[in-house]
Amino acid sequence: MEKNNDLFMLAVSRIGFLRPYEKISLVEFVKDPVDIFSLKKKSVEYLIGRRFRAAWIPGEYLKSAENDIKNLTGGKISYTFYWDTDYPPQLREIYDPPFVLFYRGRIPVFDRPFFAVVGTRRPTGGARRAANTLAYELAGCDTAVVSGLARGIDAEVHLGVLKRGGCTLAVLGNGIDFVYPSSNRRIGIEILLSNGALISEYPPGEPPLKYHFPERNRIISGLSAAVIIVQAPEKSGALITADFALEQGRDLYVHKAGLCGQQGRGTRLLYQEGAPAIESAAQIPGLVDCRMQVSREVSEKTDTVKSVAAELAESMRRELYGVRETMINNIS
């Protein structure tokens, strides 16, 4: 779909009582989004196949879209609609894909594997370290790592990728114009400075409402080839991400570091239900190259050390030879 009707497309995204897939269907039925705002309520109900109690106020949606365009332009925020070429292709595969994605930074080309790593906001020390290490390893395997920029495991995941100089995407549960929680704002800035991206289906100014986070979890899993739950108690939001992963046909793993104790009860249930437990990125099928790459890095470092040592030895040998020659000449 051509990006020449952005105002009207953003206005469609502002119709709050429609699910994302209903917005997509509505645009495809009508073809030209401009025509949607001349429809009567009954016509919209007929096209989407259900009745709704909310008022149909086209002028309000258009006004909100005008404000969005101002905010997006001023905040250097980009957006992509379901039909656009830069829209993540794997998201089109899921049920109820986002109608629009707002993003800051740069979404990477989808010619590399994406892995989601998530977990509880209150992890144990061991799980926190495991999340950071796993993300660091994944970043070294030319993958993009997706998480939710929440406290705890998510924050450690992003930090692990950043430490390796890799690419990480943070999917927000609020408007694209700010980071929640504010304590992770610095991590968000580092992600943008490292050619990663902040992503949200919510427009500027949208608060972090409770129901937004389960909704955003379908995007975290939908972007990814596999989801790794590092640690999750029994009622953790990370388990919702696990459910979405299974529903979407994504691979699901748990981390061995997150299987113990009360904080690992949800992770343990996933393991008992068949999710494989891993300790490193090299144990993920399809990432065997990761082990080879790590080995190459170690080998290269070893070769470098050997080379430096050999040069030093040669330099010392020449220096000693020079001293010896000088002594011989002096004696002569």
ZINOR-V850949 format. One line per field, one symbol per residue. ss: DSSP state (~ for helix, > for strand, _ for the rest). Layout:
ss->???
This chain:
ss->_____~~~~~~~~______~~~~~~~~~~~__~~~~~~__~~~~~~~~_________~~~~~~~~~~~~~~~~~___>>>>_______~~~~~______>>>>>>________>>>>>______~~~~~~~~~~~~~~~____>>>>_____~~~~~~~~~~~~__>>>>>__________~~~~~~~~~~~~___>>>>_________~~~~~~~~~~~~~___>>>>________~~~~~~~~~~___>>>>>~~~___~~~~~~~~~~~___>>>__~~~____~~~~~~~~~~~~~~~~~~~~~~~~~~~~~~~~~~~~~~~~~~~~_
